[in-house]
């Protein structure tokens, strides 16, 4: 009971601090600027929604173009960095703990075979002026996206849903977790390393260590890409209590490991823990054993013989 009480108190304290920080941030905006941004945000909402909900490719592309121009115009407002744009629900907004920047990303679905991610990094500036780095999705042109290190103009697109700030050897690293509605057969989740060199963003880096070869990944890769079957939903996120990135282990449901679009989660979990500037691979996150002597698996899809159980597979994908 005591620990549950303390947990609730800490959660309440965290929410209170976040609310106060939001109030302080808005206080740095002039009342006229805040009013203007609210009006512009209200005008942008319909286009932000149409990027996703537009009935035709032409409608979605036009909405994306109009929204982008309006959004950049709004960001030019002095101290716009402190305006949350909370009502733009289809636009992902991620800010690291040090609030040195924020990153906006969104997805443009063209057709079953073509999806593009768009976005921008807005830097916090001392004078409130706009310093913006547009993100240009070059993934279709990359021969080896796992190995590519590039700038904001050579970006492997993703809609980011989490950001982890770490440090090693006096250098700050920002690890972005993102989703990519990749193609007609598969989706991807991506672990992306973001750093800043001479004030400019760099995507990708030699910050992964996989001593175990079970993932069949290259040494010195620039990012981790989890490719899986379209209707599957394997877990990939950061657990702040365990301080590790948890990734669901994937297997081919058809026994064809060379075809990534057949991959589904098997209910077991691997992980990555930050150590000395690298995300170090953990073969098994949950090491406790059951009375039967087996490691616990939240949603196992393998039968006792190690084969895919169709009924369990269906439950795992629902």
PyMOL commands that set and color helices and strands:
alter all, ss='L'
color gray80, all
select helices_A, chain A and resi 2-27+31-53+57-75+80-82+139-141+213-215+260-262+310-317
alter helices_A, ss='H'
color red, helices_A
select strands_A, chain A and resi 92-95+101-111+114-123+132-135+159-168+171-180+186-197+200-203+208-209+224-229+236-239+244-252+263-275+278-282
alter strands_A, ss='S'
color yellow, strands_A
deselect
rebuild
show_as cartoon
